[in-house]
Structures are given as C-alpha cells and as structure tokens.
Amino acid sequence: MEVNLTEPPKLINEGLVICRPTQPSHPFGIFYGENPLDYTFPLVLLEISIVIFITHILRFLLKPLKQPRIVSEIIGGIIIGPSVLGRNKEFATYVFPDHGTYVLKNVGVMGFMYFLFLSGVKMDLTTIKKSGKKDWYIAFFGVLIPIITTGSIALVFRKSMEKELAKGSSIWGVSSSLGITAFPVLYTIIQELNLLSSEIGRMALSTAVISDVIGINGVVAFEAAKQGEGKGIAALWYMVSFVVVLASIIGGVRQAMLWIVRSTPEGKPVEQFYVIAILLGVLVVGFVSDMCGLAIANGPLWLGLAVPDGPPLGATLVERSETIIMEVLMPFSFAFVGMYTDVSSMSGLWSSLKPLLFIALAGYFTKFVATLAVSRFFHMPLRDSLTLSLIMSERGHVELLLYIHWMDLKMITKPYFTMMVLLTTAIPAVATPLISMIYDPTRPYMVNTRRNIQHNPPNTGIHIVACIHDQESVAGFINLLEVSNPTVSSPFSVYALRLVELVGRATSLFIDHENQEQAFQHTSFNSIHNALRLFQESKGEVVKIHSFTSVSPKRSMYQDICELALDKKASLIILPFHKELGRTEMVRQGVQSVNSNVLAHAPCSVGVLVDKGPSRQASHHHFVVLFLGGGDAREALAYADRMAGNPDVSLTVIRFLSQNNEGDLEMEKKLDDGLVTWFWVKNEGNSQVVYREVVVKNGEETVAAIQAMNDDHYDLWIVGRKHGINILLIQGLSNWSDNIDELGVIGDYVASMDLDSTASVLVVQQQVLRGQERDSAGCFLLRRFSS
C-alpha cells in the first residue's frame, strides 16, 4: 500500500501503520552520537542478556524454597514483559520496541523446537513394552477422567465462553491438554529433584510416556478438527500430511540414523558432520511441519523420537547441544512468553475469564485425584501415591507452547493467555516443594538391622556389593577379594555393579545380566565381565559373582547402589576412590559425589579402596591396620581379622592411644578394648599377626608414628574412616586434608603423596543404624564383649 507522507492518512493517525526509518543492523558507535538501541542486533543482545541475568538471579533466590527451574524462568520472562518492567514506557520503548521483539519471538519459537527435539531424543518409547499394568491404568485414567470432567464443565459454561473458545474443537483441545502429562515437563522436574533412579521417578516417566502416546492422538484430532472448521477437505489434507511426514521420519530419517550408529566404530564419537546435519534437520522438519499445517513443534518432537537414544548418537547430540539450547535459546522462549503475558489485561474481565479458570482448576484437581485413587487401588503406600500424583500434575514448557498455539488459532486472547501462564507457574511452584517434603528417596535405606562385617555370624556367607566405574578399578577389587579369605564355610556373594553415566536418554536402566535378556552395549563392558568371570572360575565355590549394570545420572547413582545392597542384604559396599593413584593421578569425574552419597545413606558398611596398583610382585602380602578407635576402626579390624586367616597374609595392627587416656569417650573406649582383646586372644597363636600400641599426644605425633612405620613391604593400609576417633589423636590434621569427607583424616594422609607410600589404602566405615545413636548401638557390643 502506497502512503503519501506529506498528508498523513487516516491509517497513520489511528496507529494502524507505523513508519520508521530503516537502520543498518550495527551502529558505528556511541562516540558518533548514535544510540545502539536504535539498531536491531545490539538491541537483541541486550534483551537476551537482561533475560538470562534476571532468570539466574531468580533461580538463585528461589532455590532455597525448592522451586524448580521452570518457575524462575517463567517469572523472569514475565518481569521483562508488560506486566512489570514493560509497564515503564521508556523501558518498553528503548529496550523492547515492537521491531526488536520480532527477532526475540522467532528465536523463542526455535528454542521451543530444539527443546522438544532434545526431549524426543531422551524419550525411550520401548518403556511402553516394559510398563506394567499399574503404569497403564494410572496413565489411562489419569488422562481419561480429567478430559471427561473438563469437557463436561466446558459444556455447562459454553454459553458464557468466548465464541472461538466455545467451539467443539477448542473445548476438545483445552480438555485434552489438561488431561495429558507431558514427558518433557516431567523429565526436567524429576531430574531437578534427583529422582530419576528412584522407583517413583521411573514410574512417573514410564506413565508419562504412555500418557504422551495417548495424548498425541488427542492433539492430532484437535488439529484436524481446527483445520476442518473452514473447509472439511482441509482436515483430510491435514491427516494426509501427518501420515506422509511421520512416515518419512520413521521410514527414512530413522533408518539413516540407524545406519550412522552402525557405521560408527564402538567407543568412537559420531562424526561432526552427522551431528550438524541432524541439528539442521530440526529446522527443516519444523519448516515442513509448519508448511503442511501440522504445528511447528510436532515435527522436531517426532524427529527427536526417531533418534536412537543413548550412545553413540543420542548421547552425542545431547552432550554437544543441550547447554546452548537450555542456557541460550530457551531464555528467548521465556522472554517470548513474557512479552505475551500482561497481568493488567485481566483487570475487569473476571466474568469472561471465570469459565476457563474453573475448567483448568478442575483439570488439575481431577488429574491429582485420579492418579491418587488408581495408585492406592494398586496398594501403593500413601506417601508414594501422593508423590506420584503431585508429579503427574506438574506443568511447564509444553503447556506454554500450547497456549501460544491457541493464541495463533485465535482460541484465546491475551487475558486468557496471561491467566493460563500464571496457573502454569503456580502448579510447579506449589507441587515441587511438596514433593521434596513428602518423598525422601533415601528413606528405604534407613534400616535397623545390623549389616556389617563385625556382626556377621561366623561360618556364614558374606554379601558384598562392588561398584565398578571403569576397567582400571576391576583389578583392585579382584585383588582385595582374593586376599579377603573367602572359604567354603564363609563364601562371598559378590554383586558387581557396573556404573555408567546416563547420557542421551531420560529413563535410567538397571540390568540384572543373569535374569534379563536385555543387551547392553558399552565399550568396556565385555572386558570387565570377562575379568570377573575368570576370577570366579579360579575361586570355585568360595566366590559367586553376580553382574549388574546401572545406567543413571551421577547425582542419583547412589540410589541404585544402596538399593542393590539393601535388596541383597549386603554387609559391605566397596567403592573405588575418585582418583586413580599410581604412577600418574587420574580423576574419575563425578565419582566423589557418588561416594559421598553412598557413605551418607548406605544400609550397610562401606569400604573406599584407594588402589595404587601392585606395589611389588610377591605371593605373600603384608597389611597394616591403623586402629585409632571408634566404630569405623572396629569394622576395619574385623575385616582385617578375616584377612588374617589367609596363609598368604601377614597382618600388623597398630593401636593409637592418647596419653593418660585424655580425650577418650568412655563408651567407645570400652568397646574398643573389648574388640581388641577378642582379636588378640583369637590370633595369639598366629605368628603372622603382630599387635602393637603407640601412645601419642596430638595429631603431629600420630603422623610421626605413621611415618616411622612406613615400610616398602606394606601392600595395604587399612583404617577406619572417622566415627568415634579420639579428637586428640588427629588434632591439627584436618586443616590440610583434601579428601577428608571421603577418606577421613588418617585415610587421606596415608593415601596422599605426603607419606610417599606405594601401598594401597582401604578406608572402612561401619554401618550407621538409622534412628539410633551410635552409643546406644554400642551398648549391645559392650554387653557382648563383657559377657
């Protein structure tokens, strides 16, 4: 349309046409008197910087309140929008003018596209086959009942609803969205709550996958109905386009991705060309979906589902793109949402907003009640049922994208959009802290049954969980088991748990290789399995090894370890130290946090093995126990006593005592005396066992005594971790300890380079009985040794 600017026409006067001079994208600089905010590119950079800054500040402030990330991100977007900062006309004019928000909104849509693509990559549809009857019933009724309820309420309020919202297709679209629990939403929140490896987390994700499969049919029906409102033939063309695009992705693109997986050598990363091609394919499939009227977000999600999850392809895509998508592109998406959200637009519109509000609240409530009722029907504990119901009620990214889509379809206007965004923020803001309060994933490990080496009855088998992160840790475990003296009367049942970090998929795995036919492909799995098998064959009946694999995030890996130890009634968990010490020092990333969590929550005793490799080639081994008192030291001595029965082992026990018994805890001292006396009486006739006592005044003298006895002939130091040690014995040592949380003060010293010892170190922590203080637990021991 050509407009004569010398005589402004009616369109310009009414604000329907806005005229601006065209500007280049980049200014010459402020020194030329130019305002950088008049140019699109620096304006977009400032906008996104403000959004990221505000979002991270909110995340920091809301984290102590157990708020999920999605809440801070939505609030951050709302703050920069017309609801808060945008109410200031100068701020809105200079920082978020209409020509600047154009780029912001388009990049925001791209952010949602890539988010759904990554969610599809992580989603494992094969979990549907493994899902039990309980998961199917929870998913089915959790979707059906909210849809029926919200649809019925919508029909009641239909006359008072807006014309577009009152249409049958719109009612179906709103009802189905309220009934579905989107997998991408649940995964992000469950990951934040560190519940991916928990029973509730696995069930929620499995249920969400089933819910999404049901929901896809609902979304397809909604889109087809909307397309057919103008012309009936349009609905047919929509279905044809849907089938063609989906068939192309499954039949063509997925087959190409499977070929990429087959052509990638085992243990090697996928070539960069393929990664770039797939990430570019997200934009292409988004264009095709939008061109065919399939909704721009559907194509990227389907493309993500076509990617084989896990290594090598799925893991590589997630590793190389997740940070840039979540930390750079998604802030654009939430800024986009914030620009559409205007709280002031809701003023005076309560009567028109009320129907949709009641429908939404009814959907959330019936979703919660339906999930709770079905889970209780299957005899789930009330606490677990409430947790699952709250998780399945969560809302987030997918709902926001749906509301934007409703705006595009003219189903809702800005006041309705604002109300739904506020509701979407309120649900996780309330539900997530409640989940943290109600459900404790470590609660099942809190046992009151004694499961340790010291109280294991004589001539009975010992169950041990050995955690393996890599091939390097296998040799140390095998050597330790070899010298631990398994016998026919006291055999070892070893549960070897291979730990693999979860990357490129959402659902964690726990595989029992004896009872599950599921194949597991990993670079080092076969070599580890073969080494364990050969060791078992060499020991005959005295050692039985059972192989397991856990694929889970490092944050929740301890849950699988503790659960296996609890289920198998293990007396000891053996963990590798987070550093491999020897000729070179190698840090095992993330292992320290796993070890710390296991030490804090284990249902049995724990040993941390610092393997420095074979110090010398010899058939006879010399071990030394540093006994500083306390429950952990007693457990270390009890384990060493088992080793003393091995004819190829010489054992030296050094007991450290304070001068004049200063600083001793009376109860711990009596328990120590009882166990040491029992040990010495038992081994008095064993020439390979030596017992000595050293009196020291402080930590400096303790270190000096250890240095004096440092001998190249020692193969292993055995120490207690920390519980019950007389403080005077380690006074002044904790200030320079690097790994005190994992190894304790003395364990850290003997493992460090300061001692200049080539011997490995075993740090032992005795089981801590939950709900009981160590002193009360010790009364039983006192009575045992004094009787």
Buried (B, 14 or more C-beta within 10 A) or exposed (E): EEEEEEEEEEEBEEEEEEEEEEEEEEBEEEEEEBEBBBBBBBBBEBBBEBBBEBBBEBBEEBEEEBBBBBBBBBBBBBBBBBBBBBEEEEBBEBBBBEEBBEBBBEBBBBBBBBBBBBBBBBBBEEBBEEBEEBBBBBBBBBBBBBBEBBBEBBEEBBEEBBEBBBBEBBBBBBBBBBBBBBBBBBBBBBBBBBBBBBBBBBBBBBBBBBBBEBBBEBBBBBBBBBBBBEEEEBBEBBBEBBEEBBEBBEEEBBEEBBEBBEEBEEEEBBEEEBBEEBBEBBBEBBEBBBEBBBBBBBBBBBBBBBBBBBBBBBBBBBBBBBEEBBEEBBBBBBBBBBBBBBBEBBEEBEEBBBBBBBBBBBBBEBBBBBBBBBBBEEEBEEEBBBBBBBBBBBBBBBBBBBBBBBBEBEBBBBBBBBBBBBBBBEBBBEBBBEBBEBBBBBEBBBBEEBBBBBBBEEEEBBBBBBBBBBEBBBBBBBBBBBBBBBBEEBBBBBBBBBBBBBBBBBBBBBBEBEEEEEEBEBBBBEEBBEBBEEBBEEBEEBBBBBBBBBBBBBBBBBBBBBBBBBEBEBBBBBBBBBBBBBEEEEEBEBBBBBBBBBBBBBBBBBBBBBBBBBBEEEEEBBBBBBBBBBBBBBBBBBBBBBBBBBEEBBBBBBBBBBEEEEBBBEBBBBBBBBBBEBBEEEBEEEEBBBBEEBEBBBBEBBBEBBEEBBEEEBBBBBBBBBBBBBEBBBBEBBEEBEBBBBBBBBBBBBBBEEBEBBBBBBBBBBBBBEEEEBBEBBEEBBEEBEE
